[in-house]
Amino acid sequence: MQQKQRQRLIGLVKKESLQIMRDPSSIAIAFVLPVVLLFLFGYGVSLDARDIPVGIVVEQPDAATQSLTGSFEHSDYFLPHYFSSIQLAEHSLEKGEIQGIVWLKNNFARDLFSQGQAVIAVRVNGIDSNQANLTLGYIQGTWLSWLEKFAEAQGVKLKFPVQMEHRVWFNPAVSSRYFLVPGLVAIIMTLIGSLLTALVVAREWDRGTMEALMVTPLYTGEFIAGKLIPYFILGMGGLVVTVVLAMQLFKVPFFGSLWLLGLTGSLFMLVSLAIGLLISIIARNQFVAGQVAILISFLPAFILSGFIFDIHSMPAPIQVITHIVPARYFVAILQTLFLAGDVWPVILANAAALLLLLLIFSLLVGKKMHKHLE
């Protein structure tokens, strides 16, 4: 009996594998799409601010103002534009030609060292609040760094009420690429798992071959396993491609264990496959199944997983909704493994959540999948 079950399962796996090989879109989604997305996000998308166009107005040039403006010129964060008056700079800011203004008023150096304070005004374009905050932070950092060095060169000791010593953990380079690329692995696996699997049962209904499969001796479990095994292998192949590109091409550090990455990746892939299969069983139409898969798996994974937007900054009701998004847990695992290492409290908590979701969706698939037409 077991021999016959094994033969039936192998036969169904071969059938599904041949369908994958004959369908170029499946191969493209599994191997070409990950490469395209990695290039887009690795090179085209950045949350870092570089070469911010900033206007500089100096009312009374001297050694101090020249030294300070030189700090902006040599910074990777700014692209200085000089203006003879604040009115011209503000006009340029209104037109969007610059993102901020640094205004050094009269007697800047004299006030700085004689009174302990200097008049420096900053204007920032606040349409993009995130960019405005970054610009303000970079201007303040450049100003404080110059102030300390210039005072030391002049033999003047400036008193700061607070001395801050900072250290960045896990991402010392403060590169958004190190943050985005690991999370992108989860997005890619969501696409491969949910989108491709959402089509497998619906395709049988569209082609009219579902009735033929129903009259075979296949058990429901064998049917499900035969459908999922080829896509599981395909998805894990996509995981290998994306991880290798992340580490070799984009030089994202990896401090965790590869075996742990494979184990948690397999768990997440099974959850994605179960979601896709559930969609396929309910939809019974490839077009509808594909659209539903994008709406309930890809978009939530992109927006609500912490891939780009911080979950803790979201409203409380939205934070609650994120708990049913599997990618939320895998993104946390990936970012931990890549940038921090095997932090077991984080890994185990998120893996347990994935295991619970796998159990729930597997039960739903088992309930909805049956061998009759209605």
ABEGO torsion letter per residue (X at the ends): XAAAAAAAAAAAAAAAAAAAAABAAAAAAAAAAAAAAAAAAAAABBABBBGBBBBBBBABBBAAAAAAAAAAAABAABBBBBBABAAAAAAAAAAGABABBBBBBBGAAAAAAAAGBBBBBBBBBAABAAAAAAAAAAAAAAAAAAAAAAAAAAGBBBBBABBBBBBBBGBAAGBAAAAAAAAAAAAAAAAAAAAAAAAAAAAAAAAGAAAAAAABABBAAAAAAAAAAAAAAAAAAAAAAAAAAAAAAAGBBBABBAAAAAAAAAAAAAAAAAAAAAAAAAAGBAAAAAAAAAAAAAAAAAAAAGAABBAAABBAAAAAAAAABAAAAAAAAAAAAAAAEBBAAAAAAAAAAAAAAAAAAAAAAAAABBBBAX
